[in-house]
Amino acid sequence: MKAEGFFNSIRVYLRLSAAEFLFLICLGVLTPWGSNVVFAASIAVDVGHYLQKPGVISARGVPEFEYNRQLAREVSETLRRAGHKTILIGDDGLAEDLGKRAPRAAGMDLFLSIHHDSVQPRFLSTWEYEGQVQSYSDLFSGFSLFVSRITSHLEPSLKCASAIGTALRGAGFTPSRYHADPIVGENRPFADEANGVHYFDNLAVLKTATIPALLFEAGVIVNREEELRIRDPAVRRRIAEGIATALGACLSR
Ligand SMILES: [Zn+2]
């Protein structure tokens, strides 16, 4: 059926004149082209670290960069499916200058840097995995979010960080919380305690942002159980869906 004929049959069914029908469409009361008209945001998804300095090495010897890239791609695809525009930054593993990453997203609605977490070295033990000695710590787990007070966009950055924390908690994930613990030695104060959001003003990748920006640690990959969860494609999908739902809401105007 042609669109025109389809709309006309709706109009007839609702017993409206053509003028009334058009008027209701203009008011936004009727959206005959589909009920899920979402706000389309533009979001830069940054792959934390790069091939030369790949970040944390997981409990099973996998560089953080690999996990970051997998999750960043999944997040980007999920956001696109939800109608948003995205760019991936650092996907080729060659973006070595962290300060140049966020400026590439100038003019977009949000810069989101994707990472996986570790713990302070004194909490690490060793074990053997597939014939190799690896470091691990099963003491800490969970996601965390960071915003910088140095940027001029703290309020929208925090709003989106809190929204992601809320969505992930709703999907069954837990904030790590240990970054705020002075005994653990991190002392990153909470910006939103319930949702696992911290202030981290000097993060290289955030402080050059000219748009709302946040850093997301998806989980602690030196934790042996958490690494298995992070590897699970279904878990990755749930994280990406949580992020997409949160950003669709926090960025809508
Ligand atoms: Zn990292």
Boltz pocket constraint, residues with backbone or C-beta under 6 A from the ligand:
constraints:
  - pocket:
      binder: B
      contacts: [[A, 48], [A, 49], [A, 55], [A, 56], [A, 64], [A, 114], [A, 115], [A, 116]]
      max_distance: 6.0
